[in-house]
Amino acid sequence: MAKRPGNDDGMLPSPTMIRNFSTDLDAGDADCGEGAAEDVSLEEILNLYSQPINEEQAWAVCYQCCRTLAQKRRKRGFKSAGASAAEYLRRIEGPEDVVINRDGTVKLHFEDTSDKYKSSCTSLEVIDSLGIMIYKALDFGLKDNEERELSPPLERLIDMMTNMEETKSDPCPDEGYEATEEEEEEEEEDREENGEEEALAFVTSASPISRIQSYRDIIAICSSHLPSPLDAPNHYQAVCRALYAETRELRTFLEKIKSAKENLRRMEGETHGDPVKDLNELENADWARFWVQVMRDLRNGVKLKKVQERQYNPLPIEYQLTPYEMLMDDIRSKRYKLRKVMVNGDIPPRLKKSAHEIILEFIRSRPPLNPVAARKLKPHPQRPQSLHERLLEDIKTERKLRPVSPDLIRRHRLGEDHHYRNAV
């Protein structure tokens, strides 16, 4: 099979696609903090990078979508006569229906239909559309003669989700009895009521799932993909959160590059030099390609370290962290190599910053800080008292003596003097 150049972490983005996307950005700094925490659809992510998502992100999106669908089904309960068609589940038409929130949760925007009397889809039909959508996201941008090679577990999951017509048919149906749609819906709801906790308990004790019947089965398969299935909720939500944050950072970076180019054009007559010229000639596609390379270097690293220098984590944590968090993790773990500094005047007067250095500088300048009002500080721990302080405290807490009047002290002294004279 012909493989597209690149890997799961990044492929070459399209200049036209990124240029068109960056022109739609709002004016000002599109910060990931408060006031700009807008949702990002999976279609926007694919168009921005002009590349498919990697497999770890596909597992996370599939897991989060099934969690959302299971919650929506439990809230819906049963069909009512006055319910509108918009309240029922619909097939997922494409990546535009999958919206990733800032915290890593996923919302589903089903396409509206003009026929309000149209019956809703069953959960198996929604699962089939979800599998097709995940495959399209993994196959995004490939030519007709190219096919992406997936890992066996992910390929098996997509195959089970999109080929359920053969498994759900009963080879020996009971004659004279036909289950109604309402009874089938009730059975599906009963399977979903137990929720995600039972799915995690099921995957840790039972044999591998051979047939998908509900969202719980997909949640169990995605959980079994990890070394520790109990960590699946936090891990997959962190992967989606990092995907959202990285996309927002890239959009903001492209907007800053756009404004910087406009400033450079205005200063064109004042500054002359190769560094400015080289950076000015870089297009959005080049910056996006450099961005992907920097993200790959931050995730994979370029130098092996001893096992003792970093605590082993069985989860692929590099997909959970935002770009800034990955950089800070490298600094804490000392996964860096210092350059030699020349002090004898050999440094050129104007340093040429590479695109990688500019991107790293941009990431360092944007830590994901929370607003001061939202911060909750822990109570200040009480400092243990020193030996001197404890001694003074004991002296202060000793039993106080009864005060004596000055006249009594004077008479006592006079009595001692008289007794002394008589003795002499």
Order of alpha helices (4+ residues) and beta strands (2+ residues): alpha-beta-alpha-alpha-beta-beta-alpha-alpha-alpha-alpha-alpha-alpha-alpha-alpha-alpha-alpha-alpha-alpha
